[in-house]
Amino acid sequence: MRHFAMKGSTASILVTMMFFQVLTIAAARELLVPEAIFVFGDGALDVGNNIYLPGGAEVGEPRRADQPYYGMDFPGGTPTGRFSNGYNLADFIAKAFGFEMSPPASESLPNHSPTKMEGFTGVNYATGDAGIRNFTNGDITNPLLYQIGFFESTRSQLKSLLGGRKPLNNFLSKSLFLVGIGTMDLFPDYNLYWDTPQNDNLTEVQRLISLYGEALTTLHAMGARKFGIINVGPIGCGPAIPSVIQGEDGCNAGMNNVATQFNRALPPLLSSLRSKLNGFRYSLADFNGFTNATFTNPSASGFVNTQGTCWPGYLTPCSNRTEFWYRDAYGYTTEQAAKLAATAFYNGTKFTVPFNFTRLFTTKN
């Protein structure tokens, strides 16, 4: 009897220990809500900056998401400046963290800045067709360095509203800096120098990565600590690619190879920044991998079409928009595609390294 009693006692103790261990782990990884979200990038994350850009006869007109059918599934059903039929990737990532949607477009704010802290959720600087390089569509968009300059204005105002440098730095260190850019720098319709031998392409990718690293280092110097980085999708796929240069899979392998070169250079870049910059933490989201996985088995995610567009030109959009990956002829995704990607990046385990976005805001990793 004593023998069995001791076994039962030991088992009870082990169960109790395991229970408290689970509680300890859960407490140690308590999810924190970011103080704010600051968004930098191109049209995939743009929530309206594009509609404020002036354009003109000399520089041309920016691509604006203010025509009918943009925003048709957004509350109110009217265009919002998102290149989507509804919410976009920035919105869904913000929603995952508990916000109502993405913070407002910087161009909609006076001097790109809030006037008060009450209700402040951050600022979205992302602009359609923006690139890492200043000369990538620089006359008709806000390139990355311009966006960082706008953040400097925001930062100055926040310093005043928060009462000094120390509370400002504390606030920024607890905020998410979401960055997704590079597609427009790589896309040959915008930069013809990519029609060059592969070795030259690799050299250009290395230069682009160097500029990207400098931009992230600048943001770190300005107080950013937690980065959610989104890589470049398969730029050789989609309705924006002329059929004459598509392969059997509907994609252009050469263009996708350039995107792959860029994406392969991101992990070592971010790892290097983490080792050199105090407090630099990141989660790298593999939008390219997520897209390709979806294309391999689209029905598993509820899609029936991952090559064509739901909205061919200015015709009436398709009614089954949740079953299409691409929303328009430019290659922007539907609301449904953005929603699934955001979920994978926020708390998934397959398409983020070294951990998902959630882990950026737990008290212990």
C-alpha positions in Angstrom: 0.0 0.0 0.0 2.8 2.4 0.9 4.4 1.7 -2.5 1.3 2.7 -4.4 0.6 5.6 -2.1 4.0 7.0 -2.8 3.5 6.6 -6.5 0.2 8.4 -6.3 1.7 11.2 -4.2 4.6 11.6 -6.6 2.2 11.7 -9.5 0.1 14.3 -7.7 3.2 16.4 -7.0 4.3 16.1 -10.7 0.9 17.2 -11.9 0.9 20.1 -9.5 4.4 21.1 -10.6 3.4 20.9 -14.3 0.3 23.0 -13.7 2.3 25.8 -12.0 5.0 25.5 -14.7 2.3 26.2 -17.3 1.0 29.1 -15.4 4.5 30.5 -15.0 5.2 30.2 -18.7 1.9 31.8 -19.5 2.6 34.7 -17.1 6.1 35.0 -18.4 4.8 35.4 -22.0 1.9 37.8 -21.2 1.0 39.6 -24.4 1.4 43.3 -24.3 -0.4 45.7 -26.6 1.9 48.1 -28.5 1.7 51.7 -27.5 1.3 52.6 -31.2 2.0 51.3 -34.7 4.2 53.2 -37.2 3.9 51.9 -40.7 6.4 52.3 -43.5 6.2 50.9 -47.0 4.4 50.8 -50.3 0.9 50.2 -51.6 0.3 47.0 -49.8 0.3 48.9 -46.5 -0.9 52.3 -47.8 -4.2 53.5 -46.1 -4.6 56.7 -48.1 -1.4 58.7 -48.5 -1.6 58.2 -52.3 -4.8 60.3 -52.6 -3.0 63.3 -51.2 -0.1 63.3 -53.6 -0.2 66.3 -56.0 1.3 65.0 -59.2 1.4 67.3 -62.2 2.2 67.6 -65.9 5.9 67.4 -65.5 6.1 64.4 -63.1 2.9 62.6 -64.0 0.0 61.5 -61.8 0.4 59.2 -58.8 -1.5 55.9 -58.9 -4.5 56.7 -56.6 -6.9 54.3 -54.9 -9.8 56.7 -55.1 -11.8 55.2 -57.9 -15.1 53.3 -57.6 -14.9 49.8 -56.3 -11.8 50.4 -54.2 -13.1 50.1 -50.6 -16.4 48.5 -51.7 -16.2 46.0 -48.8 -14.8 48.6 -46.3 -17.3 50.0 -43.8 -19.2 52.6 -45.7 -18.4 51.0 -49.1 -16.4 54.0 -50.5 -12.8 54.4 -51.6 -10.4 55.1 -48.7 -7.1 55.2 -50.5 -6.4 51.5 -49.8 -5.4 49.4 -52.9 -8.0 46.9 -51.7 -11.6 46.1 -51.8 -11.7 46.5 -48.0 -9.1 46.4 -45.3 -5.4 45.8 -46.2 -2.4 44.1 -44.5 -1.6 47.0 -42.3 -5.2 47.0 -41.0 -5.3 43.4 -40.2 -2.0 43.4 -38.4 -3.2 46.4 -36.3 -6.5 44.5 -35.7 -4.6 41.5 -34.5 -2.9 43.6 -31.9 -6.3 45.0 -30.7 -6.5 48.2 -32.7 -9.6 49.0 -34.7 -7.6 49.3 -37.9 -4.3 50.8 -39.2 -3.4 54.2 -37.8 -4.3 57.1 -40.1 -2.4 58.1 -43.2 0.4 60.6 -42.4 -0.7 62.9 -45.2 -4.1 63.3 -43.6 -2.5 64.7 -40.4 -1.2 68.3 -39.9 2.6 68.1 -40.4 2.2 64.2 -40.3 1.6 64.4 -36.6 -1.1 64.1 -33.9 -2.4 67.1 -32.1 -3.1 65.2 -28.9 -2.3 61.8 -27.3 -5.9 60.9 -26.6 -6.9 58.3 -29.1 -3.5 58.2 -30.7 -2.7 54.8 -32.3 0.3 55.7 -34.5 0.8 56.9 -38.0 0.9 55.2 -41.4 3.5 56.6 -43.8 3.3 53.9 -46.4 2.6 55.2 -49.9 1.7 53.4 -53.1 4.6 52.8 -55.5 7.2 53.8 -52.9 10.6 52.3 -53.0 13.7 52.0 -50.8 15.6 54.2 -53.4 14.6 57.8 -53.7 14.5 57.6 -57.5 12.1 54.7 -57.5 9.0 56.6 -58.6 10.3 59.4 -56.4 8.4 62.2 -58.2 5.0 60.6 -57.7 5.3 58.9 -54.3 6.9 59.2 -50.8 10.0 57.0 -50.9 11.2 55.3 -47.7 13.6 58.1 -46.7 10.8 60.7 -47.1 8.6 58.5 -44.9 11.3 58.4 -42.3 11.6 62.2 -42.5 7.8 62.5 -41.9 8.3 60.2 -38.8 10.9 62.7 -37.6 8.2 65.4 -37.6 5.8 63.0 -35.8 8.6 62.2 -33.3 9.2 65.9 -32.5 5.5 66.4 -31.9 5.3 63.3 -29.7 8.2 64.6 -27.6 6.3 67.7 -26.8 3.0 65.9 -26.1 4.6 63.3 -23.9 6.8 65.7 -22.0 10.3 65.1 -23.0 12.9 62.7 -24.4 12.7 60.0 -21.8 8.9 59.4 -22.0 9.2 59.6 -25.8 11.9 56.9 -25.9 9.9 54.7 -23.6 6.8 55.1 -25.8 8.6 54.4 -29.0 10.4 51.3 -27.5 7.0 49.8 -26.8 5.6 50.5 -30.3 5.6 48.4 -33.4 7.5 49.6 -36.5 5.9 47.8 -39.4 7.9 47.9 -42.6 7.2 46.3 -46.0 9.0 47.7 -49.0 11.2 46.7 -52.0 8.7 45.5 -54.6 8.8 48.7 -56.6 12.6 48.8 -56.6 12.7 45.3 -58.1 9.8 45.5 -60.5 11.2 46.0 -64.1 8.3 48.1 -65.3 9.6 50.8 -63.0 13.3 50.2 -63.1 14.6 49.0 -66.5 18.1 48.4 -65.2 16.9 45.0 -64.0 16.9 43.8 -67.6 20.6 43.0 -67.1 22.7 39.8 -66.5 22.1 37.9 -63.2 25.4 39.0 -61.6 24.5 42.6 -62.2 21.1 42.0 -60.6 22.8 40.5 -57.5 25.0 43.6 -57.2 21.9 45.8 -57.4 20.2 43.7 -54.7 23.2 44.1 -52.4 23.1 47.9 -52.9 19.4 47.9 -52.2 19.9 45.8 -49.0 22.6 48.2 -47.9 20.2 51.1 -48.3 17.5 49.2 -46.4 19.9 48.6 -43.6 20.8 52.2 -43.4 17.1 53.2 -43.2 16.4 50.7 -40.4 19.4 51.9 -38.5 18.1 55.5 -38.8 14.8 54.4 -37.4 16.6 52.7 -34.5 18.5 55.9 -33.8 15.2 57.7 -33.6 13.9 55.3 -31.0 12.4 52.3 -32.8 13.1 49.0 -31.2 10.5 46.5 -32.3 10.3 45.8 -36.0 7.9 43.8 -38.0 9.5 43.4 -41.4 7.6 41.9 -44.4 9.6 40.6 -47.3 8.8 40.9 -51.1 6.3 38.7 -52.7 6.7 36.8 -56.0 6.8 39.8 -58.2 6.9 37.7 -61.4 3.4 36.4 -60.7 0.0 38.0 -61.1 -2.2 40.0 -63.5 0.5 42.7 -63.9 2.8 40.3 -65.7 2.2 40.3 -69.5 1.3 36.9 -70.7 4.1 36.9 -73.3 6.7 36.6 -70.6 4.9 34.2 -68.3 5.9 30.6 -67.9 3.6 27.6 -67.8 2.8 28.4 -64.1 1.7 31.9 -65.1 4.8 33.5 -63.6 8.1 35.0 -64.9 10.9 33.0 -63.3 13.6 35.7 -63.8 11.6 38.3 -62.0 10.8 35.9 -59.1 14.5 35.1 -58.9 15.3 38.7 -58.3 12.8 38.8 -55.5 14.3 35.6 -54.0 17.8 37.2 -54.0 16.4 40.2 -52.1 14.6 38.1 -49.6 17.6 35.8 -49.0 19.6 38.9 -48.0 17.1 40.1 -45.4 17.8 37.5 -42.6 21.5 38.1 -42.4 20.9 41.9 -42.6 18.5 41.8 -39.7 20.6 39.4 -37.7 23.5 41.8 -38.1 21.5 44.8 -37.0 20.3 42.9 -33.9 23.9 42.2 -32.9 25.0 45.8 -33.5 22.1 47.9 -32.3 21.1 47.9 -28.7 17.6 46.7 -28.1 16.9 46.0 -31.8 14.3 43.2 -32.1 12.6 41.9 -35.2 10.2 39.4 -36.7 10.6 38.8 -40.4 7.4 37.8 -42.2 7.8 35.7 -45.3 5.1 37.0 -47.5 6.8 35.4 -50.5 6.7 32.0 -48.9 3.1 32.4 -47.7 2.0 33.4 -51.2 3.7 30.5 -52.9 2.3 28.1 -50.4 -1.2 29.4 -51.0 -0.7 29.2 -54.8 0.4 25.5 -54.5 -2.9 24.6 -52.8 -5.3 27.5 -53.2 -8.4 25.5 -52.3 -7.1 24.8 -48.8 -7.4 28.6 -48.1 -10.7 29.0 -49.9 -9.3 30.5 -53.2 -10.5 29.5 -56.6 -8.3 32.0 -58.6 -4.7 32.9 -57.7 -3.7 34.3 -61.1 -6.4 36.5 -62.5 -7.8 39.6 -61.1 -11.2 40.1 -59.4 -11.5 43.5 -61.0 -10.5 43.6 -64.7 -10.0 47.3 -65.4 -13.0 49.4 -64.8 -15.5 46.6 -65.2 -17.7 45.4 -62.4 -15.7 43.4 -59.9 -16.4 39.8 -59.3 -18.9 38.9 -56.6 -16.9 36.1 -55.1 -14.1 38.4 -53.9 -13.1 36.2 -51.0 -12.1 33.5 -53.5 -9.6 35.7 -55.4 -6.0 36.4 -54.4 -5.5 39.4 -56.6 -7.9 42.4 -56.3 -6.8 44.4 -59.4 -4.6 44.4 -62.5 -1.7 46.0 -60.6 -1.3 42.9 -58.5 -2.6 44.2 -55.1 -4.3 41.5 -53.0 -7.9 41.2 -52.0 -9.0 41.9 -48.4 -9.2 38.1 -47.8 -5.6 37.5 -48.9 -4.4 40.2 -46.6 -6.4 38.9 -43.7 -4.9 35.4 -44.0 -1.4 36.7 -44.4 -1.7 38.9 -41.3 -3.0 36.0 -39.3 0.0 33.9 -40.3 2.4 36.7 -39.4 0.8 37.6 -36.1 0.6 34.2 -34.4 1.7 31.6 -36.9 4.8 29.4 -36.7 5.7 28.7 -40.3 6.2 32.1 -42.1 8.1 34.2 -39.6 11.6 34.2 -38.2 13.0 34.1 -35.6 9.4 34.2 -34.1 6.1 35.7 -35.0 4.8 39.2 -34.4 3.1 38.3 -31.2 6.5 37.4 -29.6 7.7 40.9 -30.1 5.3 42.0 -27.5 5.5 39.3 -24.9 7.3 40.1 -21.6 9.8 37.3 -22.3 11.0 35.4 -25.4 
